[in-house]
Amino acid sequence: MEIDYAIEEMLLQSPNQVVYKARGRSGFRYAISRFIFTKSILANLKNTCFDVALKELKRLNHGCLRPVIDGGLDEI
């Protein structure tokens, strides 16, 4: 599934997270969350545990939660 969206504005910024409002090409609205981790936590996430957790989240289907459409780790 390829998602094509554009970030419209930043909604929240804290020391550990930034949340953006985005809109897809079809008009669907998204909330994009970017989490900020310490270097020690990030080093542990670079192993396969992050990829496994992301795969599980993308399969999750719950009526009260928005779906996870993508994820990844940025280099700091």
C-alpha positions as CSV (number, residue, x, y, z in Angstrom):
1,M,0.0,0.0,0.0
2,E,1.6,3.3,-1.1
3,I,0.3,6.4,0.7
4,D,0.5,9.8,-1.0
5,Y,0.0,12.6,1.5
6,A,1.1,16.1,2.2
7,I,1.7,17.6,5.6
8,E,-0.5,20.6,6.2
9,E,0.5,21.8,9.7
10,M,2.1,20.9,13.0
11,L,-0.5,20.2,15.6
12,L,1.7,19.4,18.7
13,Q,5.3,19.4,19.7
14,S,6.7,18.0,22.9
15,P,10.2,16.8,23.9
16,N,9.3,13.3,22.7
17,Q,6.8,13.6,19.9
18,V,5.7,15.8,17.0
19,V,2.2,15.4,15.5
20,Y,1.3,16.8,12.1
21,K,-2.0,17.1,10.2
22,A,-1.8,15.7,6.7
23,R,-4.1,15.2,3.7
24,G,-3.9,12.4,1.2
25,R,-4.4,13.0,-2.6
26,S,-7.9,11.5,-2.2
27,G,-8.8,14.1,0.5
28,F,-8.5,11.6,3.4
29,R,-7.0,13.2,6.5
30,Y,-4.1,11.7,8.4
31,A,-2.4,12.3,11.7
32,I,1.3,11.8,11.3
33,S,3.2,11.1,14.6
34,R,7.0,11.4,14.8
35,F,8.5,10.1,18.1
36,I,11.9,11.3,19.3
37,F,14.0,8.7,21.1
38,T,17.3,8.9,23.0
39,K,20.3,7.4,21.2
40,S,20.4,4.4,23.6
41,I,16.7,3.6,22.9
42,L,17.2,4.2,19.2
43,A,20.2,1.8,19.2
44,N,18.0,-1.0,20.6
45,L,15.2,-0.3,18.1
46,K,17.5,-0.7,15.1
47,N,17.5,-4.4,15.6
48,T,14.6,-6.4,14.2
49,C,12.3,-5.7,17.1
50,F,11.2,-2.4,15.5
51,D,10.4,-4.0,12.2
52,V,8.4,-6.8,13.9
53,A,6.4,-4.3,16.0
54,L,5.7,-2.1,12.9
55,K,4.5,-5.1,11.0
56,E,2.1,-6.1,13.9
57,L,0.8,-2.5,14.1
58,K,0.1,-2.3,10.4
59,R,-2.0,-5.5,10.6
60,L,-4.0,-4.2,13.6
61,N,-7.6,-3.5,12.8
62,H,-9.6,-1.8,15.7
63,G,-12.7,0.3,15.3
64,C,-11.5,3.0,17.8
65,L,-7.9,3.4,16.4
66,R,-6.7,4.9,13.2
67,P,-4.6,2.4,11.1
68,V,-0.8,2.6,11.1
69,I,0.1,3.1,7.4
70,D,3.8,3.3,7.5
71,G,6.8,3.7,9.8
72,G,10.6,3.9,9.9
73,L,13.6,5.1,11.7
74,D,15.4,8.3,10.7
75,E,19.1,8.7,11.2
76,I,20.0,11.3,13.8
